[in-house]
Amino acid sequence: MRLGKACAALLMLIVFGAGTVLALPLVLIAIAVYALTGSAWCEEYVGFRGKSFDQVCNAYWCGGHPKETISSHAGRWIASGLPLPLWVRVVRAVTDVFERDHCVKAIEEPFRGLPL
């Protein structure tokens, strides 16, 4: 049973990893096309893939819920008053360039008040 689960996990890692690596150039091209043309289709394409990548990174790298964005998770850390991990400080610094207090504003309702 353990060997079967381990093999399934390895297969998923290979398939999803390859899919991510192959999708990255397409997303970069879509970003460039959107920047040059303002294409609504490219904006939607990049938006969906960007949010899903955001959620995957939150779950994998930041230990958050897989349906929550990194900004929302960082905002919950900031609102908690606990000492901030390095990743939260980095996310806050980067997002504050575009929108002041973005992380706290980005806390998603289903996750408000959940333990970190």
Residue pairs with C-beta under 8 A, 6 or more apart in sequence:
20 53
23 49
27 45
27 46
27 49
27 50
30 42
30 45
30 46
31 42
31 46
33 39
33 42
34 42
34 43
34 46
51 69
54 69
54 70
54 71
55 66
55 67
55 68
55 69
56 66
57 70
58 64
58 65
58 66
58 68
58 69
58 70
58 72
58 73
59 65
59 66
61 87
62 70
62 73
62 74
62 87
64 70
64 72
64 73
65 73
65 111
65 114
67 110
68 108
68 110
68 111
69 106
69 108
70 91
71 91
71 95
71 102
71 103
71 106
72 103
72 106
72 107
72 108
72 111
73 111
74 87
74 88
74 91
74 92
74 95
74 103
75 102
75 103
75 104
75 105
75 106
75 107
76 107
76 111
76 112
76 114
76 116
77 84
77 85
77 88
77 116
78 84
78 88
78 92
78 103
78 104
79 104
79 107
80 116
82 116
84 92
88 103
91 103
92 102
92 103
95 102
95 103
95 106
96 102
99 105
